[in-house]
Amino acid sequence: MGERRGRENRSLAQTMKILAAFFFTVVMLTQGCGYTAKSGLAPEWKTIYVAPVVNAVNFTSPHDDNLYAPLLEVKLRDGVSQGFLRGGYLKIADNPDDADLVLKMFLKYYRHNPLRYDNDDNVTEWSVVVSADYELWDNLNGELIQTEGIGGSQERFRIGPNAVSEDAAIDEAVDDLGTRIVERMVEYWGSSQFLTGDLDVPALRQSLQALRKPDLLVLKALRKTVNKLRGVTEPEFVRAFNIILKMPDFHARVDADMYRSSLSKEIKKLLVSAERSDATLSESEYLKLNKALLLAIYPHETRKIKSQYW
C-alpha cells in the first residue's frame, strides 16, 4: 500500500513539473510575435553594426533558475548577422562608426526545463528556452528607433538511445531567436499598417468615450457609436485604423499641432509639407505621417508599437 502511494506521489510530482515547464514555455513564446518579414528600409539605411551581445541574465534572483551556456552571446550575434545577410536587407559594418544603424542585444535568460521522465524519475527529455531584448538605434542622429523583447525560442533535446545533444538544441534555439529578431525588426520597417496585436482594445474602447476629433474619425471608420463598442473586435479596430492611414487630410482633421511635440524630426518635416496648400506627399508618406499621428494620439492604446520612427 505504501509502495503504491509512493509511486502515485512520484507520478503526481512528475506531472506537476511537466505542466510547470509547459506553461512557462507557452507564456514566453507568446511574448514575441513571429510576423512575416517584409522589406521596406528607409533609403538612408544601408549598413548595420551588430554590437556584441550583453549578458543581462540575472543569476542571483531567488525566483529564477537561470543557467549559463558558453558562447551563447557569440552565437546569437552571429545568427542575427547572418539573418541580415541572408535576407539582403543590410550590409554588416565592422564597427559602429561606419554604420547607419546600431543593434544592441541583451541576453535575458537561458534555461532548460524537464519535459519527460522515465519510471525511475530520471529526466529523458528537456526543452531549451532562450530570450533576449534588443534596441535599434539610428546612428545618423542618435535616436532610438525600436526596442522590444523576444522570448521563448526553444528546442528539445533527449537523453538515451535517440539522444539530441544540448549543444545542438541550443544552436537551433539561438538560430530561431536570431531569425525572430530580424523578422520583427524588418516587420516594423516594412509595414506602414497596423497589425493584429498592435492595439490594446480595452484601453481603446475607454479612450473613444471622450469623443475627441480623432475618436469621432475612428468611430466613423468603425461605423459604430460609442455604446456599440463593447462588441468590436481587435481586427475591426485594426481595419478602422488602417482606413484612417489613407486619409490625406487626417492631420488637418485632428489638429495635428497638438501632437507635434511627440513626433520625430522626420515626421515633423512630413507634417510641414502636408500642411502646405501645394502639398505633394506620396501615398507612403501619408501612411507614415498618419501612423505617427495615431501613435501620438493613442500612445497607451498602441502598446505593442514601441518604435518612434513612425
Backbone bond lengths (Angstrom), bond angles and torsions (degrees), N, CA, C in turn:
res aa  C-N    CA-C-N  psi(-1)  N-CA   C-N-CA  omega(-1)  CA-C   N-CA-C  phi
1 M - - - 1.466 - - 1.523 110.44 -
2 G 1.370 116.01 -46.76 1.455 120.38 179.65 1.512 111.52 -65.44
3 E 1.365 116.39 -36.48 1.471 119.85 -179.91 1.521 110.20 -66.21
4 R 1.366 116.43 -40.52 1.468 119.57 -179.63 1.529 110.40 -65.89
5 R 1.356 116.13 -41.46 1.466 119.32 178.98 1.526 110.07 -63.28
6 G 1.335 116.64 -36.40 1.460 119.86 178.40 1.518 111.37 -63.44
7 R 1.366 116.83 -42.97 1.477 120.33 178.40 1.520 109.97 -63.08
8 E 1.359 115.60 -40.70 1.470 118.56 -179.81 1.521 111.05 -63.80
9 N 1.335 116.95 -40.07 1.460 120.45 -179.92 1.525 110.81 -65.40
10 R 1.349 116.29 -40.59 1.464 119.93 178.76 1.517 110.22 -64.67
11 S 1.359 115.20 -41.04 1.464 119.38 179.53 1.520 111.04 -62.88
12 L 1.356 116.45 -41.53 1.461 120.36 178.87 1.530 110.35 -64.97
13 A 1.329 116.96 -40.97 1.466 120.48 -179.95 1.522 110.63 -63.54
14 Q 1.351 117.10 -41.40 1.461 120.90 178.30 1.519 110.65 -61.84
15 T 1.347 115.23 -44.22 1.469 119.68 -179.48 1.521 110.88 -61.13
16 M 1.347 116.75 -43.02 1.464 120.16 -179.47 1.515 111.01 -65.23
17 K 1.321 118.76 -37.68 1.466 121.70 178.26 1.515 110.76 -64.30
18 I 1.332 116.17 -43.95 1.467 120.67 -179.50 1.519 110.61 -64.73
19 L 1.357 116.26 -44.19 1.466 119.27 179.20 1.515 111.44 -62.84
20 A 1.346 117.42 -39.88 1.466 119.88 179.04 1.517 110.84 -62.87
21 A 1.332 116.60 -43.77 1.462 119.87 178.61 1.513 111.60 -64.79
22 F 1.346 115.56 -39.05 1.467 119.66 -179.74 1.521 111.34 -63.18
23 F 1.343 116.25 -49.04 1.466 118.90 -177.38 1.516 111.66 -67.81
24 F 1.340 118.11 -34.15 1.460 120.27 176.04 1.520 110.08 -62.17
25 T 1.340 116.26 -43.70 1.458 120.49 -179.40 1.516 111.60 -65.05
26 V 1.352 117.05 -41.72 1.471 120.22 179.24 1.517 110.54 -61.11
27 V 1.346 116.36 -45.01 1.467 119.44 -179.40 1.511 111.03 -60.60
28 M 1.324 117.43 -44.43 1.459 120.12 -176.95 1.513 111.92 -71.46
29 L 1.314 117.85 -32.96 1.466 119.95 178.24 1.505 111.32 -66.39
30 T 1.331 117.32 -31.31 1.464 119.36 -178.43 1.511 112.45 -81.12
31 Q 1.331 119.28 -4.23 1.453 120.18 179.16 1.511 111.62 -73.81
32 G 1.298 118.34 -32.17 1.454 121.39 179.59 1.510 110.21 -106.05
33 C 1.327 117.49 152.19 1.454 122.04 -178.46 1.516 108.98 -114.80
34 G 1.320 118.21 121.54 1.457 121.90 -177.92 1.507 112.57 -91.47
35 Y 1.329 118.43 71.43 1.447 120.93 179.00 1.522 110.69 -77.20
36 T 1.317 116.78 158.12 1.449 121.69 176.00 1.512 110.01 -69.75
37 A 1.330 116.21 133.34 1.457 120.26 -178.35 1.516 110.68 -71.40
38 K 1.326 116.27 140.95 1.456 122.64 176.46 1.519 107.15 -133.49
39 S 1.330 117.91 142.25 1.446 119.78 177.69 1.503 110.10 -89.41
40 G 1.310 117.26 148.36 1.450 121.83 -179.81 1.510 110.29 170.52
41 L 1.337 116.46 45.35 1.441 121.54 -176.55 1.513 111.61 -70.65
42 A 1.334 115.42 149.65 1.453 119.29 171.51 1.526 108.33 -61.56
43 P 1.327 118.58 142.05 1.464 121.18 -173.67 1.518 114.14 -60.54
44 E 1.344 117.21 -26.99 1.465 118.82 -178.40 1.526 112.71 -79.42
45 W 1.328 117.29 -7.62 1.464 121.02 179.95 1.518 109.85 -96.09
46 K 1.316 115.96 111.21 1.464 120.50 -179.21 1.526 112.53 -125.72
47 T 1.327 116.93 -23.31 1.463 120.48 -176.97 1.528 110.06 -132.91
48 I 1.321 114.49 152.91 1.467 120.06 178.16 1.520 109.39 -138.21
49 Y 1.314 116.03 139.85 1.459 121.96 173.38 1.523 107.85 -104.63
50 V 1.317 116.59 120.48 1.470 122.02 177.63 1.525 107.39 -93.96
51 A 1.305 115.99 104.59 1.462 120.77 -176.04 1.523 111.42 -68.89
52 P 1.317 118.07 153.97 1.469 120.50 174.40 1.527 110.25 -54.59
53 V 1.310 116.01 137.28 1.461 121.07 -176.91 1.528 110.08 -70.02
54 V 1.311 116.18 133.09 1.459 121.85 178.03 1.528 109.03 -88.88
55 N 1.324 116.00 129.99 1.462 120.21 177.67 1.525 108.30 -82.09
56 A 1.325 116.05 102.14 1.467 121.91 -179.53 1.519 111.58 -106.39
57 V 1.319 116.94 21.27 1.463 121.29 179.56 1.524 109.24 -67.50
58 N 1.316 115.98 132.54 1.461 121.49 178.62 1.525 109.24 -91.10
59 F 1.333 115.47 100.36 1.461 119.69 -177.53 1.528 112.08 -85.75
60 T 1.328 117.47 -8.26 1.465 120.15 -173.75 1.522 113.23 -102.87
61 S 1.357 117.03 -6.97 1.464 118.90 -177.42 1.523 110.45 -65.83
62 P 1.340 117.01 130.03 1.472 119.48 178.87 1.523 112.71 -71.00
63 H 1.354 117.09 -12.62 1.455 120.71 -177.19 1.527 112.60 -97.37
64 D 1.323 117.60 -6.56 1.452 121.18 -177.02 1.515 110.59 -120.97
65 D 1.313 115.59 153.90 1.463 121.22 176.78 1.525 108.85 -120.65
66 N 1.323 116.39 48.47 1.447 121.22 -178.13 1.520 111.17 -62.33
67 L 1.324 114.67 143.30 1.448 121.80 178.85 1.525 108.51 -116.05
68 Y 1.320 115.32 177.81 1.460 119.45 175.33 1.518 108.89 -130.91
69 A 1.325 115.42 134.13 1.459 121.50 175.80 1.521 107.99 -116.22
70 P 1.318 119.12 128.07 1.464 121.47 -178.24 1.531 112.05 -57.46
71 L 1.332 115.79 140.13 1.463 124.73 174.91 1.533 113.53 66.75
72 L 1.320 117.43 14.99 1.459 119.93 -179.20 1.532 111.04 -61.45
73 E 1.339 116.36 -41.34 1.462 120.45 179.74 1.524 111.52 -64.65
74 V 1.332 115.93 -40.84 1.467 120.71 -179.72 1.522 110.60 -65.44
75 K 1.321 116.48 -42.67 1.466 120.66 -179.75 1.521 111.35 -63.91
76 L 1.340 117.00 -39.46 1.464 119.83 179.90 1.520 110.37 -66.79
77 R 1.307 116.93 -43.71 1.475 120.06 179.39 1.524 110.85 -61.84
78 D 1.325 116.47 -44.82 1.467 119.88 179.48 1.530 111.01 -64.08
79 G 1.334 116.49 -39.66 1.458 119.91 -178.72 1.514 112.35 -64.18
80 V 1.337 117.12 -41.56 1.463 120.63 179.01 1.522 110.49 -67.66
81 S 1.325 116.70 -42.26 1.474 120.17 178.34 1.518 110.97 -59.21
82 Q 1.330 116.36 -44.18 1.463 120.02 179.11 1.528 111.01 -65.57
83 G 1.344 117.34 -32.77 1.462 120.36 178.03 1.522 111.75 -63.00
84 F 1.324 116.72 -40.82 1.468 120.14 177.01 1.524 111.16 -65.92
85 L 1.325 116.02 -40.70 1.460 120.06 -178.20 1.525 111.33 -68.62
86 R 1.340 116.59 -43.00 1.464 119.77 -179.71 1.521 111.59 -62.57
87 G 1.336 116.41 -38.48 1.456 119.88 -178.64 1.502 113.63 -79.80
88 G 1.339 117.12 -11.08 1.454 120.15 -178.56 1.515 112.85 68.06
89 Y 1.332 117.23 24.39 1.456 120.63 -175.01 1.532 111.65 -77.22
90 L 1.325 115.95 -50.17 1.451 121.38 -173.91 1.522 110.02 -145.61
91 K 1.313 115.58 156.83 1.456 120.71 171.23 1.530 108.51 -86.54
92 I 1.331 115.95 144.82 1.455 121.30 -179.46 1.517 109.67 -87.73
93 A 1.321 117.15 122.80 1.460 121.98 177.65 1.523 109.68 -88.37
94 D 1.332 116.73 146.21 1.456 120.92 -178.59 1.523 112.86 -80.46
95 N 1.329 117.10 -20.18 1.461 120.19 177.35 1.523 109.18 -146.94
96 P 1.329 117.86 156.16 1.470 120.78 -173.94 1.522 114.26 -64.05
97 D 1.327 117.60 -27.47 1.465 119.99 -178.13 1.529 112.45 -66.49
98 D 1.325 116.75 -21.59 1.464 121.02 -178.72 1.526 112.58 -99.42
99 A 1.341 118.17 8.52 1.459 121.21 -172.30 1.526 111.67 -112.60
100 D 1.332 114.91 147.24 1.462 121.09 173.15 1.527 110.99 -80.97
101 L 1.322 115.79 -32.31 1.463 122.25 179.93 1.519 109.73 -125.81
102 V 1.318 116.26 149.92 1.463 121.66 174.80 1.530 108.00 -126.99
103 L 1.335 115.19 126.88 1.463 120.87 178.17 1.524 108.74 -106.75
104 K 1.340 115.57 124.50 1.459 121.40 176.46 1.522 108.55 -114.18
105 M 1.317 116.50 132.05 1.469 120.86 -178.66 1.530 109.96 -124.64
106 F 1.326 114.57 147.16 1.459 121.48 -176.27 1.523 108.51 -130.80
107 L 1.311 116.40 111.35 1.460 121.13 178.58 1.519 108.94 -69.42
108 K 1.342 116.99 120.95 1.462 121.25 -174.93 1.521 113.09 -94.73
109 Y 1.328 117.12 -40.27 1.453 118.15 175.28 1.519 111.24 -164.38
110 Y 1.321 113.00 157.26 1.466 121.79 168.71 1.524 106.09 -136.42
111 R 1.321 115.45 128.85 1.471 120.30 178.54 1.515 109.47 -142.75
112 H 1.313 116.58 155.18 1.457 119.37 164.67 1.523 107.82 -125.35
113 N 1.323 114.47 131.70 1.456 122.06 -174.00 1.526 110.42 -113.81
114 P 1.322 117.56 137.18 1.473 120.11 178.34 1.525 110.96 -68.54
115 L 1.323 115.32 135.53 1.461 120.62 179.09 1.522 112.46 -111.45
116 R 1.342 116.31 -39.16 1.470 119.47 -176.55 1.522 109.96 -137.72
117 Y 1.349 114.60 150.87 1.456 121.97 179.54 1.528 109.15 -127.96
118 D 1.323 115.96 155.77 1.462 118.92 172.11 1.525 108.86 -91.72
119 N 1.300 116.09 -175.18 1.467 120.16 -176.19 1.521 113.42 -66.07
120 D 1.339 116.28 -17.03 1.466 120.63 179.88 1.520 112.61 -100.75
121 D 1.335 116.06 17.53 1.469 122.46 178.98 1.525 113.66 68.95
122 N 1.319 117.79 17.87 1.457 120.94 175.39 1.529 109.41 -86.23
123 V 1.320 116.41 137.02 1.466 120.27 179.35 1.526 109.15 -71.87
124 T 1.330 116.23 128.49 1.469 121.22 179.06 1.516 112.83 -111.64
125 E 1.332 117.15 -13.98 1.458 119.69 179.49 1.525 109.70 -150.17
126 W 1.360 115.12 135.96 1.457 122.15 -178.79 1.528 109.29 -124.13
127 S 1.332 115.70 161.61 1.460 120.05 169.07 1.523 108.97 -119.48
128 V 1.322 116.10 141.32 1.453 122.57 177.42 1.522 108.94 -98.35
129 V 1.318 117.38 129.79 1.461 122.23 -179.01 1.528 108.62 -125.13
130 V 1.328 116.40 125.43 1.465 122.22 -179.09 1.523 108.40 -129.97
131 S 1.328 117.15 139.69 1.463 120.70 179.84 1.524 110.25 -140.65
132 A 1.335 115.94 149.74 1.464 120.80 179.29 1.521 110.37 -149.60
133 D 1.324 116.77 151.33 1.460 123.66 168.73 1.526 107.59 -104.13
134 Y 1.337 115.98 155.75 1.464 117.70 175.60 1.514 111.17 -142.79
135 E 1.324 115.14 155.69 1.457 123.81 174.42 1.523 108.40 -127.85
136 L 1.320 116.69 133.55 1.460 121.77 176.50 1.524 107.97 -112.44
137 W 1.341 115.62 122.87 1.460 121.71 -176.04 1.521 110.84 -114.39
138 D 1.331 115.49 138.33 1.457 121.98 171.53 1.528 106.43 -82.16
139 N 1.311 116.44 108.74 1.455 121.13 -174.69 1.527 112.23 -75.09
140 L 1.332 117.07 -13.69 1.457 120.98 -178.48 1.529 111.44 -76.22
141 N 1.348 116.26 -33.04 1.472 119.11 -179.06 1.526 113.44 -129.30
142 G 1.343 116.74 5.10 1.455 120.07 175.92 1.509 115.50 73.18
143 E 1.335 117.95 19.36 1.462 121.63 -177.69 1.528 111.20 -95.22
144 L 1.332 115.61 142.15 1.459 121.56 172.92 1.519 108.13 -77.67
145 I 1.323 116.90 119.83 1.455 121.83 -176.56 1.523 111.09 -89.50
146 Q 1.320 115.72 -43.30 1.465 119.09 -172.87 1.511 109.74 -155.23
147 T 1.325 116.25 144.58 1.459 121.05 173.89 1.514 108.62 -143.95
148 E 1.312 116.40 139.44 1.467 118.85 -177.08 1.523 109.82 -164.29
149 G 1.316 115.43 158.72 1.453 121.92 173.52 1.514 109.97 -108.60
150 I 1.313 116.48 133.52 1.466 121.71 177.31 1.513 107.27 -117.33
151 G 1.312 116.87 119.18 1.448 119.75 -174.86 1.512 113.07 -128.06
152 G 1.337 114.93 156.52 1.443 119.94 167.15 1.496 116.79 92.66
153 S 1.310 118.36 28.06 1.451 119.43 175.39 1.532 107.53 -81.60
154 Q 1.321 117.30 124.58 1.459 117.30 -174.46 1.522 111.55 -142.06
155 E 1.310 115.10 150.88 1.463 123.10 171.44 1.524 107.11 -140.85
156 R 1.339 115.69 149.25 1.466 119.73 -179.89 1.531 111.06 -92.61
157 F 1.324 114.60 149.21 1.462 118.00 168.82 1.522 108.58 -136.92
158 R 1.313 114.22 150.87 1.467 120.78 -172.03 1.515 110.85 -118.73
159 I 1.313 113.42 160.72 1.455 122.08 176.09 1.520 107.51 -118.65
160 G 1.343 117.33 138.31 1.455 120.18 178.95 1.515 112.42 117.09
161 P 1.356 117.20 -155.48 1.480 121.76 -174.99 1.530 113.17 -59.54
162 N 1.327 117.79 -36.89 1.468 121.45 -178.73 1.527 111.32 -102.61
163 A 1.324 115.55 38.10 1.452 120.93 -171.71 1.521 112.42 -65.33
164 V 1.322 114.73 140.79 1.457 123.73 168.54 1.522 105.56 -119.51
165 S 1.316 118.15 124.73 1.457 120.46 -172.09 1.525 111.21 -67.48
166 E 1.322 115.18 154.16 1.462 119.91 177.12 1.519 110.57 -63.93
167 D 1.331 117.58 -37.08 1.468 120.19 179.20 1.521 111.22 -60.62
168 A 1.341 116.27 -42.32 1.473 119.48 178.95 1.518 111.16 -65.25
169 A 1.333 116.27 -39.22 1.466 120.10 178.84 1.526 110.61 -66.21
170 I 1.335 116.85 -39.61 1.463 120.86 178.21 1.523 110.08 -62.60
171 D 1.341 116.78 -43.80 1.466 120.30 179.88 1.525 110.96 -58.83
172 E 1.335 116.91 -43.87 1.466 120.42 179.93 1.525 111.23 -67.30
173 A 1.337 116.57 -39.98 1.459 120.38 -179.43 1.525 111.25 -65.70
174 V 1.321 116.97 -43.46 1.466 121.14 -179.52 1.523 110.29 -67.99
175 D 1.337 116.59 -39.15 1.465 119.51 177.50 1.529 110.25 -61.68
176 D 1.334 116.58 -41.87 1.458 120.91 178.95 1.534 110.98 -65.87
177 L 1.330 116.64 -40.62 1.460 120.69 178.39 1.520 110.79 -63.72
178 G 1.333 116.91 -43.17 1.464 120.51 177.92 1.517 111.62 -60.90
179 T 1.334 116.15 -41.28 1.469 120.26 178.15 1.524 110.96 -63.02
180 R 1.342 116.71 -41.76 1.464 120.95 178.98 1.538 110.93 -60.83
181 I 1.317 116.46 -42.16 1.466 120.54 -178.68 1.516 110.38 -63.86
182 V 1.340 117.11 -47.20 1.463 120.87 -179.91 1.529 110.11 -62.36
183 E 1.333 117.04 -45.35 1.461 120.39 -179.11 1.520 111.42 -62.08
184 R 1.322 116.11 -40.76 1.460 119.05 -178.51 1.530 110.95 -66.18
185 M 1.321 116.67 -40.51 1.458 120.19 178.92 1.526 110.97 -64.85
186 V 1.322 116.71 -47.11 1.462 120.36 -177.85 1.520 110.56 -68.73
187 E 1.344 116.13 -30.26 1.467 119.62 175.80 1.528 110.74 -59.78
188 Y 1.331 116.25 -43.85 1.458 119.59 178.67 1.521 111.17 -64.35
189 W 1.338 116.29 -40.67 1.461 119.50 -179.68 1.520 111.29 -65.91
190 G 1.329 116.32 -42.27 1.457 119.71 -168.21 1.510 115.36 -88.30
191 S 1.316 118.74 -15.40 1.455 119.50 -176.04 1.520 110.44 -110.30
192 S 1.337 116.05 118.49 1.455 120.13 174.39 1.513 110.66 -89.45
193 Q 1.319 117.71 -4.49 1.450 120.99 -176.68 1.521 110.98 -99.00
194 F 1.325 114.55 162.74 1.455 120.45 173.34 1.524 108.90 -80.47
195 L 1.318 115.39 149.44 1.457 121.89 -177.68 1.521 109.46 -124.20
196 T 1.314 115.70 157.19 1.460 119.88 174.15 1.524 109.06 -59.47
197 G 1.314 116.54 128.93 1.464 121.69 -174.67 1.508 112.70 107.45
198 D 1.339 117.22 -13.30 1.463 120.82 -178.97 1.525 113.09 -80.64
199 L 1.330 117.64 -25.69 1.461 121.14 -168.42 1.519 112.74 -109.21
200 D 1.330 115.37 140.88 1.461 122.26 172.39 1.534 106.60 -91.36
201 V 1.307 116.59 97.10 1.463 121.49 -170.90 1.535 112.78 -62.55
202 P 1.344 120.75 -47.82 1.471 118.95 178.82 1.529 112.66 -58.48
203 A 1.335 116.72 -41.99 1.465 119.94 179.14 1.522 110.91 -65.72
204 L 1.326 116.83 -37.22 1.458 120.93 -179.77 1.535 110.93 -67.38
205 R 1.321 116.08 -42.69 1.474 119.87 176.78 1.533 110.50 -57.01
206 Q 1.336 115.80 -41.93 1.456 120.48 -179.15 1.524 111.19 -67.02
207 S 1.329 117.04 -43.22 1.466 121.17 -177.54 1.523 112.09 -63.96
208 L 1.315 116.25 -37.67 1.463 119.82 -177.12 1.523 112.84 -66.51
209 Q 1.332 116.83 -15.12 1.460 120.46 177.82 1.527 112.02 -64.51
210 A 1.342 116.63 -22.03 1.469 120.84 -176.92 1.525 112.21 -71.67
211 L 1.336 116.64 -21.61 1.468 122.28 177.25 1.533 112.64 57.61
212 R 1.327 116.10 41.27 1.463 120.18 171.39 1.523 108.98 -72.39
213 K 1.310 116.59 174.46 1.454 119.64 -179.34 1.530 112.28 -56.94
214 P 1.345 118.80 -48.28 1.469 117.73 177.73 1.526 113.13 -64.84
215 D 1.343 116.56 -33.14 1.465 119.91 177.67 1.524 110.71 -61.07
216 L 1.328 116.00 -41.56 1.462 120.16 -179.87 1.525 111.42 -65.13
217 L 1.325 116.36 -35.28 1.468 119.79 178.43 1.531 110.89 -68.75
218 V 1.332 116.19 -38.45 1.467 119.73 177.28 1.525 109.94 -64.92
219 L 1.309 116.73 -44.55 1.464 120.43 178.87 1.529 111.28 -61.71
220 K 1.329 116.54 -39.21 1.460 119.98 177.82 1.519 110.98 -64.28
221 A 1.345 116.51 -41.88 1.467 120.32 178.34 1.530 110.94 -65.38
222 L 1.327 116.35 -32.71 1.471 121.34 177.51 1.525 112.18 -76.87
223 R 1.360 115.54 -22.20 1.469 121.51 -172.38 1.525 110.05 60.04
224 K 1.335 113.62 44.24 1.462 120.45 -179.65 1.518 109.74 -134.18
225 T 1.311 116.00 158.72 1.450 122.16 169.50 1.524 108.72 -101.33
226 V 1.324 116.48 167.35 1.462 120.48 -176.14 1.525 111.94 -57.07
227 N 1.335 117.06 -39.69 1.467 119.38 -176.57 1.530 113.56 -75.43
228 K 1.330 117.06 -0.27 1.462 121.21 178.15 1.534 112.27 -108.77
229 L 1.333 117.59 8.33 1.463 120.52 -174.17 1.520 113.78 -73.23
230 R 1.322 117.67 -23.01 1.464 120.15 -175.37 1.533 111.80 -58.14
231 G 1.321 116.75 -34.15 1.458 119.50 -177.34 1.512 114.85 -90.78
232 V 1.338 117.41 1.77 1.464 120.39 -178.08 1.526 109.42 -78.90
233 T 1.332 116.99 130.06 1.458 122.26 -178.57 1.529 110.94 -90.82
234 E 1.333 116.05 166.41 1.470 118.73 179.11 1.529 112.28 -61.80
235 P 1.349 120.30 -43.49 1.471 118.68 176.71 1.522 113.32 -56.12
236 E 1.327 117.29 -34.16 1.464 120.32 177.96 1.533 110.88 -68.68
237 F 1.330 116.46 -40.86 1.466 119.66 175.89 1.533 110.38 -63.69
238 V 1.326 116.40 -41.43 1.471 120.26 179.48 1.526 110.44 -60.63
239 R 1.328 116.88 -44.48 1.472 120.04 178.64 1.523 111.08 -61.72
240 A 1.326 117.21 -40.67 1.464 120.90 179.86 1.530 110.90 -63.92
241 F 1.320 116.56 -44.33 1.469 120.15 178.52 1.530 110.67 -62.66
242 N 1.314 117.04 -39.01 1.461 119.89 -179.25 1.532 111.93 -71.64
243 I 1.316 117.54 -26.38 1.466 120.55 172.43 1.529 109.53 -65.50
244 I 1.330 116.16 -42.97 1.461 121.24 -179.84 1.524 111.08 -64.75
245 L 1.326 117.28 -33.19 1.465 120.28 -179.70 1.527 112.25 -56.47
246 K 1.312 117.25 -28.67 1.464 121.24 -174.83 1.532 113.37 -90.76
247 M 1.338 116.94 3.37 1.460 120.09 -177.25 1.536 110.06 -83.69
248 P 1.325 119.53 115.12 1.466 120.80 -178.88 1.523 113.65 -70.05
249 D 1.327 118.06 -18.04 1.462 120.53 -179.35 1.531 112.51 -108.62
250 F 1.324 116.71 17.11 1.466 119.88 -177.74 1.526 111.14 -58.98
251 H 1.343 116.76 -42.38 1.468 120.77 -178.07 1.525 111.41 -59.37
252 A 1.324 117.10 -35.46 1.465 121.15 -179.41 1.520 111.57 -76.60
253 R 1.306 117.03 -31.78 1.462 121.19 -174.72 1.527 112.77 -81.63
254 V 1.334 117.12 -11.90 1.469 119.51 -179.08 1.527 112.35 -116.53
255 D 1.323 118.84 10.23 1.467 121.43 -177.71 1.520 110.35 56.20
256 A 1.328 115.84 66.74 1.462 121.76 -173.42 1.520 113.67 -58.24
257 D 1.340 118.40 -24.55 1.467 120.41 179.42 1.525 112.28 -58.32
258 M 1.308 117.19 -26.77 1.465 121.15 179.91 1.525 111.48 -65.47
259 Y 1.316 116.72 -22.87 1.471 120.64 -174.25 1.525 112.00 -115.80
260 R 1.325 117.82 5.75 1.458 121.71 -174.42 1.528 112.39 -58.27
261 S 1.321 116.93 -38.06 1.469 120.06 -176.78 1.521 112.99 -66.02
262 S 1.330 117.35 -18.88 1.471 121.24 -179.48 1.525 112.61 -89.73
263 L 1.326 117.79 -2.72 1.458 121.46 -174.38 1.527 111.38 -94.52
264 S 1.315 116.17 152.17 1.461 121.21 176.25 1.524 109.96 -73.64
265 K 1.312 116.14 168.90 1.465 120.67 -179.18 1.517 111.14 -59.82
266 E 1.328 116.49 -42.72 1.460 120.02 -178.42 1.532 111.11 -63.57
267 I 1.332 116.45 -42.34 1.464 119.89 -178.28 1.532 110.36 -69.24
268 K 1.314 116.42 -36.21 1.462 118.80 176.70 1.525 111.16 -60.20
269 K 1.331 116.31 -39.12 1.467 119.89 177.62 1.530 110.64 -64.21
270 L 1.329 116.61 -40.67 1.460 119.86 177.31 1.528 110.77 -63.17
271 L 1.334 116.11 -39.55 1.461 119.88 179.99 1.527 110.98 -64.27
272 V 1.325 117.12 -42.63 1.468 120.63 177.59 1.530 110.23 -59.80
273 S 1.324 116.32 -43.28 1.473 120.06 179.04 1.519 111.34 -64.50
274 A 1.346 116.65 -40.17 1.467 120.56 -178.33 1.524 111.89 -67.45
275 E 1.330 116.48 -27.66 1.461 120.48 -176.99 1.527 113.12 -79.42
276 R 1.316 116.69 -11.29 1.457 119.91 178.59 1.530 110.47 -73.13
277 S 1.321 115.63 148.51 1.471 120.59 -179.95 1.517 111.88 -66.01
278 D 1.335 116.69 -26.04 1.463 120.80 179.72 1.528 111.27 -106.48
279 A 1.337 116.36 35.42 1.462 121.52 -177.28 1.524 111.78 -56.55
280 T 1.330 115.49 136.02 1.472 120.77 -179.19 1.527 110.53 -130.56
281 L 1.311 117.31 40.24 1.463 120.52 179.64 1.521 110.28 -67.92
282 S 1.318 115.09 145.87 1.460 120.26 175.94 1.528 109.58 -79.40
283 E 1.320 116.11 168.70 1.465 120.65 178.61 1.517 111.20 -59.88
284 S 1.331 117.09 -42.29 1.461 120.23 -179.34 1.524 111.25 -65.96
285 E 1.334 117.52 -33.50 1.466 120.56 178.13 1.524 110.99 -69.46
286 Y 1.327 117.37 -39.23 1.463 119.67 175.66 1.531 110.94 -65.02
287 L 1.330 116.77 -39.39 1.463 119.95 177.05 1.520 110.77 -59.51
288 K 1.330 115.75 -44.83 1.464 120.47 -178.68 1.531 110.86 -66.28
289 L 1.330 117.08 -43.96 1.462 121.37 179.31 1.524 111.01 -62.98
290 N 1.319 117.03 -47.39 1.461 120.42 -176.75 1.520 112.21 -67.25
291 K 1.338 116.19 -35.03 1.455 117.83 177.98 1.524 110.53 -67.21
292 A 1.334 116.33 -40.25 1.460 119.81 178.10 1.528 110.98 -62.30
293 L 1.322 116.55 -39.98 1.463 120.03 178.32 1.527 111.67 -65.72
294 L 1.317 116.98 -41.90 1.466 119.95 178.41 1.525 111.24 -63.23
295 L 1.328 116.90 -38.41 1.462 119.95 177.69 1.521 111.01 -66.80
296 A 1.335 116.55 -34.34 1.461 120.14 178.50 1.532 111.48 -73.64
297 I 1.312 116.53 -36.07 1.468 121.43 -179.64 1.526 111.14 -72.92
298 Y 1.344 115.77 -38.57 1.472 121.10 -177.14 1.541 109.79 -121.54
299 P 1.333 118.06 65.23 1.471 119.87 -175.12 1.523 113.95 -66.72
300 H 1.336 117.30 -35.25 1.465 120.41 -178.58 1.527 112.03 -84.58
301 E 1.302 115.88 -23.58 1.460 120.60 -177.02 1.522 111.92 -83.13
302 T 1.328 116.90 -17.80 1.472 121.45 178.32 1.520 108.06 -105.53
303 R 1.332 115.88 57.27 1.458 122.58 -168.50 1.515 114.34 -64.36
304 K 1.351 117.87 -28.01 1.452 120.19 -174.73 1.529 112.74 -86.01
305 I 1.343 116.79 -6.07 1.460 119.44 -177.00 1.521 107.27 -107.03
306 K 1.333 116.25 105.35 1.460 119.75 -176.17 1.528 111.48 -104.10
307 S 1.322 116.93 -7.42 1.459 119.24 -178.60 1.523 110.88 -71.29
308 Q 1.327 116.70 136.67 1.455 121.71 175.93 1.529 111.18 -98.57
309 Y 1.344 116.81 5.31 1.465 119.35 -178.06 1.501 111.40 -64.91
310 W 1.327 115.22 -34.83 1.448 119.59 -175.34 1.519 110.17 -68.06
